[in-house]
């Protein structure tokens, strides 16, 4: 059943809003890291800016949960004063669409490790294409581009895919997600067969 309940909408909106504030704080950490690492810092830590999509999708398991969470996060970032401004709405749409694609490919029925990793990687890939166009990456050295791409995709897989799953499961353990799809699926998985 793909219809969203009011609670699911509120949960995904709350995830997006919380991560929007986290993303704004992460910008500051990224700027500090950039001082020491240089321009590769963005690609190395990029996956954290996509984690809301994986957390939301893994918890609610409904069409467009990943996209919705990233859009709310982008709105929250703009509303809380990110200096990048309204362009973040486009960034959120691009990352959210990328994160949503692997779930769409499974018709929103598979939330296994490979799909979560693919979601993080896909969000990073979509973002890389977007930033390539926006910041004229074609003018960069090809070896640097390969390194940037590899770091960004790996970061998407680890910081969005892996961390997103762990955060969602940690939230589930608090009991605050009882009755949502993550809870139903975990109960079914732990039920004795034949019961």
C-alpha positions in Angstrom: 0.0 0.0 0.0 1.6 3.3 -1.1 -0.8 5.8 0.5 1.0 7.9 3.1 -0.4 8.2 6.6 -0.4 11.6 8.4 2.2 10.2 10.8 4.5 9.1 8.0 4.4 12.6 6.5 5.2 14.2 9.9 8.0 11.7 10.5 9.7 12.3 7.1 9.2 16.1 7.5 10.7 16.0 10.9 13.7 14.0 9.6 14.2 16.5 6.8 14.0 19.5 9.2 16.4 18.0 11.7 18.9 17.1 9.0 18.5 20.5 7.4 19.9 22.0 10.6 22.6 19.3 10.7 23.5 20.1 7.1 23.9 23.8 7.9 26.3 22.9 10.8 28.1 20.4 8.5 28.9 23.3 6.2 31.0 24.9 9.0 32.8 21.6 9.6 33.4 21.2 5.8 34.9 24.7 5.6 37.3 23.9 8.4 38.2 20.6 6.7 38.7 22.4 3.4 41.4 24.5 5.1 43.4 21.4 5.8 42.4 19.1 3.0 41.7 21.5 0.2 38.9 21.2 -2.4 38.6 17.4 -2.0 37.0 17.9 1.4 33.6 18.4 -0.3 33.8 15.1 -2.0 35.3 13.3 1.0 32.4 14.4 3.3 29.7 14.8 0.8 27.6 11.8 1.8 26.5 13.4 5.0 24.4 15.9 3.0 22.4 12.9 1.6 21.8 11.0 4.8 18.3 12.3 5.5 17.1 10.6 2.3 18.3 7.1 3.3 17.1 7.5 6.9 13.6 8.6 5.8 13.3 5.9 3.1 14.5 3.1 5.4 12.0 4.1 8.1 8.9 4.8 6.0 9.5 2.6 3.0 7.1 4.5 0.8 7.5 6.1 -2.7 9.4 9.4 -2.7 10.3 9.4 1.0 14.0 9.9 0.1 13.1 12.8 -2.2 10.7 14.4 0.2 13.2 14.3 3.1 15.9 15.9 1.0 13.6 18.7 -0.1 12.5 19.4 3.5 16.1 19.4 4.5 16.9 21.9 1.7 14.0 24.2 2.8 15.2 24.0 6.4 18.7 24.9 5.4 17.5 27.9 3.5 15.2 28.9 6.4 18.0 28.7 9.0 20.3 30.9 7.0 22.6 28.9 4.8 24.5 31.5 2.8 24.0 29.5 -0.4 20.4 30.6 -0.4 17.6 29.3 -2.7 20.0 27.3 -5.0 19.9 24.7 -2.2 16.4 23.8 -3.3 17.8 22.7 -6.6 20.6 20.8 -4.9 18.1 19.1 -2.6 16.0 18.1 -5.6 19.0 16.7 -7.4 20.3 14.7 -4.4 16.8 13.6 -3.5 16.1 12.3 -7.0 19.4 10.5 -7.0 18.7 8.9 -3.7 15.2 7.9 -4.7 16.3 6.1 -7.9 17.4 2.8 -6.5 14.2 2.5 -4.4 12.2 3.2 -7.5 14.1 0.6 -9.4 13.0 -2.0 -6.8 9.4 -0.6 -6.8 10.0 0.5 -3.2 10.1 -3.1 -2.1 13.8 -3.6 -1.2 15.6 -1.8 1.6 18.6 -4.2 1.9 22.2 -3.2 2.2 22.9 -3.1 -1.5 19.9 -0.8 -2.2 20.8 1.6 0.6 24.4 1.7 -0.6 23.2 2.3 -4.1 20.9 5.1 -2.9 23.8 6.9 -1.3 26.0 6.3 -4.4 23.2 7.5 -6.7 22.6 10.7 -4.7 26.4 11.4 -4.9 26.5 10.6 -8.7 23.5 12.9 -9.4 25.2 15.6 -7.4 28.5 15.2 -9.1 26.8 15.7 -12.5 25.0 18.8 -11.2 28.2 20.3 -9.7 30.1 19.4 -12.9 27.7 21.6 -14.8 27.4 24.3 -12.1 31.1 24.7 -11.4 32.6 23.8 -14.9 34.4 20.6 -13.7 35.3 20.0 -17.4 38.1 22.5 -16.9 39.7 20.4 -14.2 42.5 17.9 -14.6 41.0 14.5 -15.5 43.0 12.7 -12.8 41.6 15.1 -10.2 38.1 14.5 -11.6 38.4 10.8 -11.2 39.6 11.2 -7.6 36.8 13.6 -6.8 34.2 11.3 -8.4 35.5 8.2 -6.5 35.6 10.0 -3.2 32.1 11.4 -3.6 30.5 8.1 -4.5 32.3 6.3 -1.7 31.2 9.0 0.7 27.6 8.7 -0.5 27.7 5.0 0.1 29.3 5.2 3.5 28.0 8.4 5.0 24.5 8.3 3.5 24.0 4.5 2.9 25.8 2.9 5.9 25.3 5.8 8.4 21.7 6.3 7.3 20.8 2.7 8.0 22.5 2.8 11.4 20.8 6.0 12.4 17.4 4.7 11.3 17.9 1.5 13.3 19.0 3.4 16.3 15.9 5.5 16.1 13.8 2.3 15.8 15.4 1.0 19.0 14.0 4.0 20.9 10.5 2.8 20.3 9.5 6.1 18.6 9.0 4.4 15.3 6.6 1.7 16.5 3.9 1.0 14.0 5.8 2.4 11.0 7.0 0.2 8.1 10.5 -0.3 9.6 8.9 -1.7 12.7 6.5 -3.9 10.9 9.3 -5.4 8.7 11.7 -5.9 11.6 8.9 -7.7 13.6 8.2 -9.9 10.6 11.9 -10.7 10.1 12.3 -11.7 13.8 9.1 -13.7 14.1 9.6 -17.5 14.3 8.8 -19.2 11.0 5.4 -20.9 10.9 4.1 -18.6 13.7 
